[in-house]
Amino acid sequence: MSRRGPRMQARMLASLAVLTLLAGVLIGRLGQLQLSDHPAGETGASTPGRARVALPALRGRILDRDGRALVDNAVRTDVTIDRASLADAADGGRATVRHLAQALDLPFARLWDRTTLCGAPGAAEPPSCWPGSALVPVPVAVDVDPSAAAALTERPERYPGVSVTSQPVRAYPRATEGGGAPQTTGYLARPDAETIAGSGGAITDEDLVGASGLEREYDELLRGRPGHREVRVDARGVAVEEISRTEPVPGKDLVTTLDLPVQRATEQALADGVRDARERGLEADTAAAVVLDLRDGGVVASASAPTYDPSVWSKGMTQGQYERLTGSDSSPLIDRVTAVAQPPASTFKVVSLPGAVAAGTDLDEPVNCTSSHRIGDRTFSNFESRAYGRISWRRAITVSCDTVFYQVAEDVWRSQGGLDADDDDGDALIEAATGLGLGSATGIDLPGEATGRIPDREWKRERWRTTKDASCREAERGHPEMADRTRAKYLTTLAEENCATGYQFLPGDEANLSIGQGDVTATVLQMSRVFGTIAQRGRAPSPHLGRASIDADGARVALEVPDAGHVDLPGSSGSLLRTALRDVVEEPDGTAYSAFAGFPLRQWPVAGKTGTAEVYGQEDTAWFVSYAPATTPRYAVAVVVAQGGTGGATAAPIARDIHAQLAGVQD
């Protein structure tokens, strides 16, 4: 017993030492996996076995109507690091990343952040981290100069696990020369959880999907069908061997209605017009222009300002670039043709005139264009308080007289029942607006289209219900913080009215509506459709961008375009408007006459209407909506410049340049 006891004790101590050593190794390894800023993998991939890695399909191109690429595919040179090499390195791969940073002349922190998995403990914030799978090599540097990348391959011992890859990416061949319509074509981004869940397995978190514009609207057509590869995964969650592969099916090309030369001219005209307005001391912070083909409703050109170079999405974007693109209401990502609605001002008179006829106005009777018109205790003035005396309705449109429409609005409001009116049935001005499609989306094949607003009685009651409490608090508090006491008093009085009687549809509401002011809003696309409907004697165009698809074998399939129907223009309102809108451009007292001076109107007659929308606290918004040739209408052209001054001085000259391109003439 005495000899056996010490021997047994020694064996037990030795066994305990071995177990302690093994436990230490295990705990250390677990700590490395859990605490390292390079997590080995995702849920379900941390145990040995198989995993499926998606292989995205080559995305289809976006083409103009003649097959010229607006969005193409190109090859980008990326530098990647295999995750196994990061996991194996004693320092987690820091030395390798530091060598890469020196060789590529890039900040170490930028490359190191990219090696961290988004959402993992200690990871960098998006977009600096890697949002993709833990089972694939991490692209730490994208869009690298090929010659610099090639030098890395010559010293593999210095860069373990590093590879140089060719990555297919979106390319924008028109980005530097203009004409790419970036807000319309859109961009790609990682899908959100809802998109992934609703895709039935077709989309994973490693894919890129359309985030805006045509890329989003036609994402399924453009995306194709992804493939996949089966890989063997080791205990660290690292892919170590490919077992099988299913090749992806490429997406289809999308042929659009856009015309590259017209698109380029429209973007240039908009940029020149904004620059000219700013040189005249105006803010001119945002703008939009659209060209509509009246034969089928196809959008020939769509431009927004400010704009941007869409290639930033494929080159790799810094946090600063991302914030500049998304950080304000004037973001260049916004499609201002379809997604922004503004008061259309006097361009709305082409809507109110048919409404006036429906209300019983005789267009053969002269009207009195006074300098102002008083309704109740409010005085509504003509633009610049100018009076023209007794004039025809045709001339009232030509010179853009406001007061004749105020008179119609007051009559319509009273005949509706005044303050006692319960609904809008029979309100000729509101029914004319909704009949021409305002207050509703056009149905264009783009996401995020704004509906605009026709502020009727129900809308005003609903707004009052949602804002009453805030208005009452503001009325009671006033604005003691405002140095401008006149403005403070105005806002306080407005809050008092909204608090007490904000639900009432007042005669002033009808008056403002009649000239496209107040709470009326419309998009530049909606107004182009309105003018196209008038030009075509009531046949409404159906705005759209998708024309056809082309698969990898070259088979072309036309896309269906819905019929927008026909709009009744009562009495002689349509014919009077078509005549008067030519006068706006051709007659010396027309509000667009100066803008088109010297333009070859005989070869390319233009009919249109200016608008100057007053916006409280800002400079006026400039509008010009038109169509041509006026004799046989083919195109509608609409332009708006926020804080751009008058329509005749700012928006109409932009439209003139666009019409010059459409006509094929040189001024």
C-alpha positions as CSV (number, residue, x, y, z in Angstrom):
1,M,0.0,0.0,0.0
2,S,2.8,2.4,0.9
3,R,4.4,2.0,-2.6
4,R,1.2,1.8,-4.6
5,G,-0.2,5.0,-3.0
6,P,2.5,7.4,-4.2
7,R,2.5,5.8,-7.7
8,M,-1.3,6.2,-8.1
9,Q,-1.0,9.8,-6.8
10,A,1.7,10.6,-9.4
11,R,-0.4,9.1,-12.2
12,M,-3.4,11.2,-11.1
13,L,-1.4,14.3,-11.0
14,A,0.0,13.7,-14.4
15,S,-3.4,13.0,-15.8
16,L,-4.7,16.2,-14.2
17,A,-1.9,18.2,-15.7
18,V,-2.6,16.9,-19.2
19,L,-6.3,17.6,-18.8
20,T,-5.5,21.1,-17.6
21,L,-3.2,21.7,-20.5
22,L,-5.9,20.5,-23.0
23,A,-8.5,22.6,-21.3
24,G,-6.2,25.6,-21.5
25,V,-5.6,25.1,-25.2
26,L,-9.4,24.7,-25.8
27,I,-10.3,27.7,-23.8
28,G,-7.6,29.7,-25.5
29,R,-8.9,28.7,-28.9
30,L,-12.5,29.5,-28.0
31,G,-11.4,32.8,-26.7
32,Q,-9.5,33.5,-30.0
33,L,-12.6,32.6,-32.0
34,Q,-15.0,34.6,-29.8
35,L,-13.0,37.7,-29.0
36,S,-11.1,38.1,-32.2
37,D,-12.3,40.9,-34.5
38,H,-12.3,38.3,-37.3
39,P,-15.3,36.1,-36.4
40,A,-14.9,32.8,-38.3
41,G,-18.3,32.5,-39.7
42,E,-22.0,33.0,-39.5
43,T,-24.7,31.1,-37.6
44,G,-24.8,27.5,-38.9
45,A,-21.3,27.7,-40.4
46,S,-19.3,27.3,-37.2
47,T,-19.3,23.5,-37.2
48,P,-17.7,21.1,-39.6
49,G,-19.8,20.1,-42.6
50,R,-21.1,21.5,-45.9
51,A,-22.4,25.0,-46.8
52,R,-23.9,26.6,-49.9
53,V,-22.3,29.8,-51.3
54,A,-24.3,31.8,-53.8
55,L,-22.9,32.6,-57.2
56,P,-24.6,35.7,-58.5
57,A,-25.7,35.9,-62.1
58,L,-24.4,38.5,-64.5
59,R,-26.9,41.3,-64.4
60,G,-28.6,42.5,-67.5
61,R,-27.8,45.9,-69.1
62,I,-30.1,48.9,-69.2
63,L,-30.2,50.3,-72.8
64,D,-31.7,53.3,-74.5
65,R,-34.3,52.8,-77.3
66,D,-31.6,52.3,-79.9
67,G,-29.6,49.8,-77.9
68,R,-26.9,52.2,-76.5
69,A,-25.9,51.2,-73.0
70,L,-26.9,53.5,-70.1
71,V,-25.9,50.9,-67.5
72,D,-23.4,48.2,-68.6
73,N,-21.2,45.5,-67.0
74,A,-17.5,45.8,-66.6
75,V,-14.6,44.1,-64.9
76,R,-13.2,45.5,-61.7
77,T,-9.8,44.4,-60.2
78,D,-10.2,43.6,-56.5
79,V,-7.7,42.4,-53.9
80,T,-9.1,39.8,-51.5
81,I,-7.9,37.9,-48.4
82,D,-8.9,34.4,-47.6
83,R,-10.5,34.1,-44.2
84,A,-8.6,30.9,-43.4
85,S,-5.3,32.8,-43.6
86,L,-6.7,35.5,-41.2
87,A,-7.8,32.8,-38.8
88,D,-4.4,31.0,-39.0
89,A,-2.2,34.0,-38.5
90,A,-0.9,34.6,-35.0
91,D,-1.7,38.3,-35.2
92,G,-5.1,37.8,-37.0
93,G,-3.6,38.9,-40.3
94,R,-2.5,42.4,-39.2
95,A,0.9,42.1,-40.7
96,T,-0.5,41.0,-44.1
97,V,-3.0,43.8,-44.2
98,R,-0.3,46.3,-43.2
99,H,1.9,45.1,-46.1
100,L,-1.0,45.4,-48.5
101,A,-1.8,48.9,-47.3
102,Q,1.8,49.9,-48.0
103,A,1.9,48.3,-51.4
104,L,-1.4,49.8,-52.5
105,D,-0.8,53.2,-50.9
106,L,-4.0,52.9,-48.9
107,P,-4.8,53.6,-45.2
108,F,-4.3,50.5,-43.0
109,A,-7.4,51.3,-41.0
110,R,-9.6,51.3,-44.1
111,L,-8.3,47.8,-45.2
112,W,-8.4,46.4,-41.7
113,D,-12.0,47.6,-41.1
114,R,-13.0,45.7,-44.3
115,T,-11.8,42.4,-42.8
116,T,-14.4,42.6,-40.0
117,L,-17.8,41.1,-40.6
118,C,-20.7,43.6,-40.3
119,G,-22.7,42.9,-37.1
120,A,-20.0,40.9,-35.5
121,P,-18.5,41.9,-32.1
122,G,-15.8,44.6,-32.6
123,A,-16.7,45.1,-36.3
124,A,-16.4,48.4,-38.0
125,E,-19.5,50.4,-38.8
126,P,-21.2,50.0,-42.2
127,P,-20.2,50.7,-44.9
128,S,-16.6,50.2,-43.8
129,C,-17.1,46.5,-42.6
130,W,-17.6,43.5,-44.9
131,P,-21.4,42.9,-45.3
132,G,-20.9,39.6,-47.2
133,S,-20.5,36.0,-46.2
134,A,-17.8,34.6,-43.9
135,L,-17.3,31.7,-46.3
136,V,-15.8,33.8,-49.1
137,P,-12.6,35.8,-49.4
138,V,-12.9,39.4,-48.2
139,P,-12.4,42.1,-50.8
140,V,-10.3,44.5,-48.7
141,A,-9.5,46.8,-51.7
142,V,-11.8,47.3,-54.6
143,D,-11.2,48.9,-58.1
144,V,-7.4,48.6,-57.7
145,D,-5.0,49.5,-60.5
146,P,-4.3,46.2,-62.3
147,S,-0.6,46.8,-62.5
148,A,-0.4,47.5,-58.7
149,A,-2.5,44.4,-58.1
150,A,-0.3,42.2,-60.4
151,A,2.8,43.2,-58.3
152,L,1.2,41.5,-55.3
153,T,1.1,38.1,-57.0
154,E,4.9,38.2,-57.5
155,R,5.5,37.9,-53.8
156,P,3.0,35.4,-52.4
157,E,5.1,34.7,-49.3
158,R,4.7,38.4,-48.2
159,Y,0.9,38.3,-48.8
160,P,-0.4,34.9,-47.6
161,G,-4.0,34.3,-48.5
162,V,-4.1,37.3,-50.8
163,S,-5.6,37.0,-54.3
164,V,-6.3,39.4,-57.2
165,T,-9.7,38.8,-58.7
166,S,-11.7,40.2,-61.6
167,Q,-15.2,41.2,-60.3
168,P,-18.1,42.0,-62.7
169,V,-19.6,45.3,-61.7
170,R,-22.0,47.9,-63.0
171,A,-20.5,50.3,-65.4
172,Y,-21.8,53.7,-66.5
173,P,-20.3,54.5,-69.9
174,R,-22.1,57.9,-70.1
175,A,-21.2,59.0,-66.6
176,T,-18.3,61.4,-67.7
177,E,-20.0,62.7,-70.8
178,G,-23.6,63.1,-69.5
179,G,-26.8,61.4,-70.6
180,G,-26.7,58.5,-68.1
181,A,-30.0,59.4,-66.3
182,P,-28.6,58.1,-62.9
183,Q,-31.7,59.0,-60.9
184,T,-33.9,57.1,-63.4
185,T,-31.7,54.0,-63.9
186,G,-31.0,53.8,-60.2
187,Y,-28.3,51.8,-58.2
188,L,-27.7,48.5,-56.4
189,A,-27.5,47.7,-52.7
190,R,-27.5,44.9,-50.3
191,P,-31.1,43.5,-49.7
192,D,-32.9,44.1,-46.4
193,A,-34.3,41.2,-44.4
194,E,-37.8,41.7,-45.8
195,T,-36.6,41.4,-49.4
196,I,-34.6,38.3,-48.6
197,A,-37.6,36.7,-46.8
198,G,-40.0,37.5,-49.6
199,S,-37.7,36.1,-52.4
200,G,-38.4,32.5,-51.7
201,G,-34.7,31.8,-51.5
202,A,-33.8,33.6,-54.8
203,I,-32.1,36.4,-52.9
204,T,-29.5,36.1,-50.2
205,D,-27.7,38.6,-48.0
206,E,-24.7,38.3,-50.2
207,D,-26.5,39.5,-53.3
208,L,-26.9,43.0,-54.7
209,V,-30.4,44.0,-55.7
210,G,-32.0,47.1,-57.3
211,A,-32.3,49.8,-54.6
212,S,-33.9,52.5,-56.7
213,G,-35.1,53.5,-60.2
214,L,-35.2,51.0,-63.1
215,E,-32.7,48.7,-61.3
216,R,-35.3,48.2,-58.6
217,E,-38.5,48.2,-60.7
218,Y,-37.1,45.6,-63.1
219,D,-34.8,43.8,-60.6
220,E,-36.2,40.3,-61.2
221,L,-35.8,40.7,-65.0
222,L,-32.2,42.1,-64.7
223,R,-31.0,39.9,-61.9
224,G,-31.3,36.5,-63.7
225,R,-31.1,33.3,-61.7
226,P,-28.2,32.8,-59.3
227,G,-26.1,29.7,-59.1
228,H,-24.3,28.2,-56.1
229,R,-21.4,26.1,-55.0
230,E,-21.3,23.5,-52.3
231,V,-18.2,23.8,-50.0
232,R,-16.8,21.9,-47.1
233,V,-16.4,23.9,-44.0
234,D,-13.9,23.2,-41.2
235,A,-14.4,23.6,-37.5
236,R,-13.5,27.2,-37.7
237,G,-16.3,28.0,-40.1
238,V,-13.9,28.5,-43.0
239,A,-14.5,27.1,-46.4
240,V,-11.7,24.7,-47.3
241,E,-12.9,22.8,-50.4
242,E,-15.4,23.1,-53.2
243,I,-17.6,20.0,-53.6
244,S,-20.0,20.9,-56.5
245,R,-21.1,23.9,-58.5
246,T,-24.3,25.1,-60.3
247,E,-23.7,27.9,-62.8
248,P,-25.9,31.0,-62.7
249,V,-28.2,32.1,-65.5
250,P,-27.5,35.7,-66.7
251,G,-30.2,38.3,-66.5
252,K,-32.0,39.9,-69.4
253,D,-31.2,43.3,-70.9
254,L,-33.8,46.0,-70.4
255,V,-34.5,48.3,-73.5
256,T,-36.0,51.6,-72.3
257,T,-37.8,54.4,-74.1
258,L,-34.9,56.8,-73.2
259,D,-33.0,58.4,-76.2
260,L,-29.4,59.0,-75.3
261,P,-28.8,62.2,-77.4
262,V,-32.0,63.8,-76.1
263,Q,-31.2,62.7,-72.6
264,R,-27.7,64.2,-72.8
265,A,-29.1,67.5,-74.2
266,T,-31.8,67.6,-71.5
267,E,-29.2,67.1,-68.7
268,Q,-27.0,69.8,-70.2
269,A,-29.8,72.3,-70.7
270,L,-30.9,71.8,-67.1
271,A,-27.3,72.3,-65.8
272,D,-26.9,75.4,-67.9
273,G,-30.2,76.8,-66.8
274,V,-29.5,76.3,-63.1
275,R,-26.0,77.8,-63.5
276,D,-27.5,80.9,-65.3
277,A,-30.1,81.3,-62.5
278,R,-27.4,81.2,-59.9
279,E,-25.4,83.8,-61.8
280,R,-28.5,86.1,-61.6
281,G,-28.4,85.7,-57.8
282,L,-31.1,83.0,-57.4
283,E,-30.7,80.0,-55.2
284,A,-31.9,77.5,-57.8
285,D,-31.1,74.6,-55.5
286,T,-33.0,71.8,-57.3
287,A,-34.5,71.2,-60.8
288,A,-36.0,68.6,-63.1
289,A,-37.0,68.2,-66.7
290,V,-38.8,65.5,-68.6
291,V,-39.5,64.7,-72.3
292,L,-42.6,62.6,-73.1
293,D,-43.2,60.9,-76.4
294,L,-46.9,61.5,-77.0
295,R,-47.2,58.6,-79.5
296,D,-47.0,56.0,-76.8
297,G,-46.2,57.8,-73.5
298,G,-42.5,56.7,-73.5
299,V,-40.1,58.9,-71.4
300,V,-37.5,60.1,-73.9
301,A,-35.5,62.0,-71.3
302,S,-35.6,62.4,-67.5
303,A,-33.1,64.7,-65.7
304,S,-32.7,65.8,-62.1
305,A,-30.4,68.4,-60.5
306,P,-28.3,68.2,-58.5
307,T,-26.9,65.0,-60.2
308,Y,-24.0,62.7,-59.5
309,D,-21.6,60.2,-61.0
310,P,-23.2,56.7,-60.5
311,S,-19.9,55.0,-60.8
312,V,-19.3,55.7,-57.1
313,W,-21.4,52.6,-56.4
314,S,-19.0,50.2,-58.2
315,K,-15.8,51.9,-57.2
316,G,-16.3,51.5,-53.5
317,M,-17.8,54.3,-51.5
318,T,-16.4,56.0,-48.4
319,Q,-18.6,57.0,-45.4
320,G,-18.1,60.7,-46.4
321,Q,-19.2,60.1,-49.9
322,Y,-22.3,58.2,-48.7
323,E,-23.2,61.0,-46.3
324,R,-22.8,63.6,-49.1
325,L,-25.2,61.6,-51.3
326,T,-27.8,61.0,-48.7
327,G,-27.4,63.7,-46.1
328,S,-29.9,66.4,-47.2
329,D,-33.3,67.2,-48.8
330,S,-31.4,68.2,-52.0
331,S,-29.8,64.7,-52.2
332,P,-28.7,64.0,-55.8
333,L,-30.1,60.5,-55.5
334,I,-33.7,61.8,-55.6
335,D,-35.6,61.4,-58.9
336,R,-37.2,64.9,-59.0
337,V,-39.2,64.0,-62.1
338,T,-41.4,61.5,-60.4
339,A,-40.7,61.6,-56.6
340,V,-41.0,65.4,-55.9
341,A,-44.3,67.3,-56.1
342,Q,-44.4,71.1,-56.0
343,P,-47.1,73.8,-56.5
344,P,-47.5,74.0,-60.3
345,A,-48.6,77.7,-60.3
346,S,-50.0,79.1,-63.5
347,T,-49.3,75.9,-65.5
348,F,-52.4,74.7,-63.6
349,K,-54.6,77.1,-65.5
350,V,-54.8,74.6,-68.3
351,V,-56.7,72.5,-65.8
352,S,-58.8,75.3,-64.4
353,L,-60.1,76.5,-67.8
354,P,-61.9,73.2,-68.6
355,G,-63.2,73.3,-65.0
356,A,-64.5,76.8,-65.6
357,V,-66.3,75.7,-68.7
358,A,-67.8,72.7,-66.8
359,A,-69.0,75.3,-64.2
360,G,-70.9,77.3,-66.9
361,T,-68.3,79.8,-68.1
362,D,-68.9,81.0,-71.6
363,L,-65.5,81.3,-73.3
364,D,-66.9,83.6,-76.0
365,E,-67.6,86.3,-73.4
366,P,-64.9,88.8,-72.5
367,V,-63.6,88.8,-68.9
368,N,-62.3,91.6,-66.7
369,C,-58.6,91.1,-65.8
370,T,-58.4,93.4,-62.8
371,S,-55.3,94.1,-60.8
372,S,-56.8,92.3,-57.7
373,H,-59.9,90.5,-56.6
374,R,-61.4,90.7,-53.1
375,I,-63.1,87.6,-51.6
376,G,-64.5,88.2,-48.1
377,D,-61.8,90.0,-46.1
378,R,-58.9,88.9,-48.3
379,T,-57.5,90.5,-51.5
380,F,-56.0,88.3,-54.1
381,S,-53.6,90.2,-56.5
382,N,-52.7,89.6,-60.1
383,F,-49.0,88.9,-60.8
384,E,-47.2,92.2,-60.2
385,S,-50.7,93.7,-59.7
386,R,-51.1,94.3,-63.4
387,A,-54.5,95.0,-64.9
388,Y,-55.4,94.2,-68.5
389,G,-59.1,95.3,-68.5
390,R,-61.7,93.4,-70.5
391,I,-59.9,90.7,-72.5
392,S,-60.8,87.4,-74.1
393,W,-60.2,84.1,-72.4
394,R,-57.5,83.3,-75.0
395,R,-55.6,86.4,-74.0
396,A,-56.1,85.7,-70.3
397,I,-54.1,82.5,-70.8
398,T,-51.5,84.3,-73.0
399,V,-50.8,87.0,-70.4
400,S,-51.5,84.6,-67.4
401,C,-54.1,86.7,-65.7
402,D,-54.8,85.4,-62.2
403,T,-57.9,87.4,-61.2
404,V,-60.2,86.0,-63.9
405,F,-59.6,82.6,-62.3
406,Y,-60.2,84.0,-58.8
407,Q,-63.6,85.1,-60.0
408,V,-64.4,81.6,-61.3
409,A,-63.1,80.0,-58.1
410,E,-65.4,82.2,-56.0
411,D,-68.4,81.3,-58.1
412,V,-67.6,77.6,-57.9
413,W,-67.1,77.8,-54.2
414,R,-70.5,79.6,-53.6
415,S,-72.4,77.2,-55.9
416,Q,-70.9,74.3,-54.0
417,G,-72.5,75.6,-50.8
418,G,-69.7,77.7,-49.4
419,L,-68.7,76.7,-45.9
420,D,-71.7,74.3,-45.7
421,A,-70.5,72.1,-48.5
422,D,-70.1,68.5,-47.2
423,D,-68.1,67.1,-50.1
424,D,-66.5,67.9,-53.4
425,D,-69.0,66.2,-55.7
426,G,-69.8,68.8,-58.3
427,D,-66.8,71.1,-57.6
428,A,-65.9,71.7,-61.2
429,L,-62.3,72.8,-60.5
430,I,-61.5,69.8,-58.4
431,E,-63.2,67.4,-60.7
432,A,-61.2,68.8,-63.7
433,A,-58.0,68.3,-61.8
434,T,-58.7,64.7,-60.8
435,G,-60.1,64.0,-64.3
436,L,-56.7,65.0,-65.8
437,G,-54.9,62.6,-63.4
438,L,-53.7,65.1,-60.8
439,G,-53.6,63.9,-57.2
440,S,-52.9,60.3,-58.4
441,A,-49.8,58.5,-59.6
442,T,-49.3,58.3,-63.3
443,G,-48.4,54.6,-62.9
444,I,-45.0,55.0,-64.5
445,D,-42.8,51.9,-64.0
446,L,-40.6,53.4,-61.3
447,P,-40.7,53.0,-57.5
448,G,-41.5,55.8,-55.2
449,E,-43.7,57.9,-57.5
450,A,-45.3,60.9,-55.7
451,T,-49.1,61.3,-56.2
452,G,-49.1,65.1,-55.8
453,R,-52.1,66.7,-54.1
454,I,-55.4,68.2,-55.0
455,P,-56.4,69.7,-51.6
456,D,-60.2,69.1,-51.5
457,R,-62.5,69.4,-48.5
458,E,-61.9,65.9,-47.1
459,W,-58.1,66.4,-47.3
460,K,-58.4,69.7,-45.4
461,R,-60.6,68.1,-42.7
462,E,-58.1,65.2,-42.3
463,R,-55.1,67.5,-42.1
464,W,-56.9,69.6,-39.4
465,R,-57.6,66.4,-37.4
466,T,-53.9,65.5,-37.4
467,T,-52.4,69.0,-36.9
468,K,-55.0,70.7,-34.6
469,D,-53.2,70.1,-31.3
470,A,-49.9,71.2,-32.6
471,S,-51.4,74.4,-34.2
472,C,-53.2,75.3,-30.9
473,R,-50.0,74.9,-28.9
474,E,-48.1,77.0,-31.5
475,A,-50.8,79.7,-31.4
476,E,-50.6,79.9,-27.6
477,R,-46.8,79.9,-27.5
478,G,-46.3,82.3,-30.4
479,H,-42.7,82.7,-31.7
480,P,-40.8,84.6,-29.0
481,E,-37.5,83.2,-30.4
482,M,-37.9,84.9,-33.8
483,A,-36.1,88.2,-34.3
484,D,-38.3,88.9,-37.3
485,R,-41.5,90.0,-35.5
486,T,-43.5,90.4,-38.8
487,R,-42.8,86.8,-39.7
488,A,-43.5,85.7,-36.1
489,K,-46.9,87.5,-36.1
490,Y,-47.8,85.9,-39.4
491,L,-47.0,82.4,-38.3
492,T,-48.8,82.9,-35.0
493,T,-51.9,84.2,-36.8
494,L,-51.8,81.3,-39.2
495,A,-51.5,78.8,-36.3
496,E,-54.5,80.5,-34.6
497,E,-56.6,80.1,-37.7
498,N,-55.6,76.5,-38.2
499,C,-56.4,75.7,-34.5
500,A,-59.9,77.2,-34.6
501,T,-61.2,76.8,-38.2
502,G,-58.5,74.8,-40.0
503,Y,-61.1,72.2,-41.1
504,Q,-63.1,74.7,-43.2
505,F,-62.6,74.8,-47.0
506,L,-62.5,78.6,-47.5
507,P,-63.1,80.6,-50.7
508,G,-59.4,81.4,-50.5
509,D,-58.6,77.7,-50.8
510,E,-60.6,77.5,-54.0
511,A,-58.9,80.6,-55.3
512,N,-55.4,79.3,-54.6
513,L,-56.3,76.0,-56.2
514,S,-57.5,77.7,-59.4
515,I,-54.0,79.0,-60.1
516,G,-52.0,76.1,-58.8
517,Q,-51.0,77.7,-55.5
518,G,-51.6,77.0,-51.8
519,D,-51.6,73.3,-51.0
520,V,-51.8,72.1,-54.6
521,T,-48.8,70.0,-55.7
522,A,-47.9,68.1,-58.8
523,T,-44.8,66.4,-60.2
524,V,-43.2,67.6,-63.4
525,L,-44.1,64.2,-65.0
526,Q,-47.8,64.7,-64.1
527,M,-47.9,68.1,-65.7
528,S,-46.2,66.8,-68.8
529,R,-49.0,64.3,-69.1
530,V,-51.7,67.0,-68.6
531,F,-50.3,69.0,-71.4
532,G,-49.9,65.9,-73.6
533,T,-53.6,65.2,-73.0
534,I,-54.6,68.7,-74.1
535,A,-52.3,68.5,-77.1
536,Q,-53.9,65.2,-78.2
537,R,-57.5,66.4,-77.8
538,G,-58.1,64.4,-74.7
539,R,-56.1,61.2,-75.4
540,A,-54.0,60.8,-72.3
541,P,-50.4,59.4,-72.7
542,S,-49.4,56.6,-70.4
543,P,-45.9,57.4,-69.1
544,H,-43.5,54.5,-69.0
545,L,-39.8,53.6,-69.4
546,G,-39.6,49.9,-70.1
547,R,-39.9,49.0,-73.8
548,A,-38.6,45.5,-74.2
549,S,-36.4,42.7,-72.7
550,I,-33.6,40.8,-74.5
551,D,-32.4,37.5,-73.2
552,A,-28.9,36.0,-73.5
553,D,-29.9,34.3,-76.8
554,G,-31.0,37.7,-78.3
555,A,-34.7,37.0,-78.1
556,R,-36.6,40.3,-77.8
557,V,-40.0,40.6,-76.0
558,A,-42.0,43.8,-76.0
559,L,-43.2,45.0,-72.5
560,E,-46.9,45.8,-72.1
561,V,-47.9,49.4,-71.8
562,P,-51.3,50.2,-70.2
563,D,-53.8,52.4,-71.9
564,A,-54.4,55.7,-70.0
565,G,-57.7,56.3,-71.7
566,H,-59.4,59.5,-72.8
567,V,-60.3,62.7,-70.9
568,D,-63.3,64.9,-71.8
569,L,-62.3,68.5,-72.3
570,P,-65.7,70.3,-72.1
571,G,-67.0,72.7,-74.7
572,S,-64.3,74.6,-76.6
573,S,-61.8,74.6,-73.7
574,G,-59.4,72.2,-75.5
575,S,-59.3,74.1,-78.8
576,L,-59.0,77.5,-77.0
577,L,-56.1,76.2,-74.9
578,R,-54.2,74.8,-77.9
579,T,-54.5,78.2,-79.6
580,A,-53.6,80.3,-76.5
581,L,-50.6,78.1,-75.6
582,R,-49.1,78.9,-78.9
583,D,-49.7,82.6,-78.2
584,V,-47.8,82.3,-74.9
585,V,-44.7,81.6,-77.0
586,E,-45.4,83.5,-80.2
587,E,-47.2,86.7,-79.2
588,P,-45.2,89.7,-77.8
589,D,-47.3,89.8,-74.6
590,G,-46.9,86.1,-74.1
591,T,-45.1,85.1,-70.9
592,A,-42.6,82.9,-72.8
593,Y,-42.1,85.2,-75.8
594,S,-38.7,86.5,-74.8
595,A,-37.4,83.0,-74.0
596,F,-38.1,81.8,-77.6
597,A,-37.1,85.0,-79.4
598,G,-35.1,83.9,-82.5
599,F,-36.2,80.3,-82.2
600,P,-37.4,78.8,-85.6
601,L,-41.0,78.5,-84.5
602,R,-42.2,78.0,-88.1
603,Q,-40.3,74.8,-88.5
604,W,-40.9,73.7,-84.9
605,P,-43.9,75.5,-83.4
606,V,-44.0,75.3,-79.6
607,A,-47.1,75.7,-77.3
608,G,-46.6,76.1,-73.6
609,K,-47.4,77.8,-70.3
610,T,-45.2,79.5,-67.8
611,G,-45.7,79.2,-64.0
612,T,-44.2,81.1,-61.1
613,A,-45.0,79.5,-57.7
614,E,-44.7,81.6,-54.6
615,V,-43.3,79.6,-51.7
616,Y,-43.3,81.2,-48.2
617,G,-39.8,81.9,-47.0
618,Q,-38.1,81.0,-50.3
619,E,-37.6,82.3,-53.8
620,D,-40.2,81.5,-56.4
621,T,-40.3,78.2,-58.2
622,A,-40.1,78.5,-62.0
623,W,-42.2,76.2,-64.3
624,F,-42.6,75.8,-68.1
625,V,-44.7,73.0,-69.6
626,S,-45.0,72.7,-73.3
627,Y,-45.5,70.4,-76.3
628,A,-44.3,70.5,-80.0
629,P,-44.8,70.6,-82.9
630,A,-48.0,72.4,-81.9
631,T,-49.5,71.5,-85.3
632,T,-48.9,67.8,-85.0
633,P,-47.9,67.2,-81.3
634,R,-45.1,64.6,-80.8
635,Y,-43.3,65.6,-77.6
636,A,-44.3,67.1,-74.2
637,V,-41.5,68.9,-72.4
638,A,-41.8,70.0,-68.8
639,V,-39.2,71.9,-66.7
640,V,-39.2,73.1,-63.0
641,V,-36.5,74.9,-61.1
642,A,-37.0,75.3,-57.3
643,Q,-36.1,78.8,-56.1
644,G,-35.4,79.7,-59.8
645,G,-37.5,82.9,-60.1
646,T,-40.0,83.3,-62.9
647,G,-41.0,80.6,-65.3
648,G,-40.4,82.9,-68.3
649,A,-36.9,83.8,-67.3
650,T,-35.6,80.5,-66.0
651,A,-37.6,77.4,-67.0
652,A,-38.7,78.4,-70.5
653,P,-35.1,79.0,-71.8
654,I,-34.2,75.5,-70.5
655,A,-37.2,74.1,-72.4
656,R,-36.1,76.0,-75.5
657,D,-32.7,74.2,-75.5
658,I,-34.5,70.9,-75.2
659,H,-36.8,71.7,-78.1
660,A,-33.8,72.6,-80.2
661,Q,-32.5,69.1,-79.7
662,L,-35.9,67.6,-80.5
663,A,-36.3,69.6,-83.6
664,G,-32.7,69.0,-84.8
665,V,-32.1,72.7,-85.3
666,Q,-29.3,74.9,-84.4
667,D,-30.2,78.3,-82.8
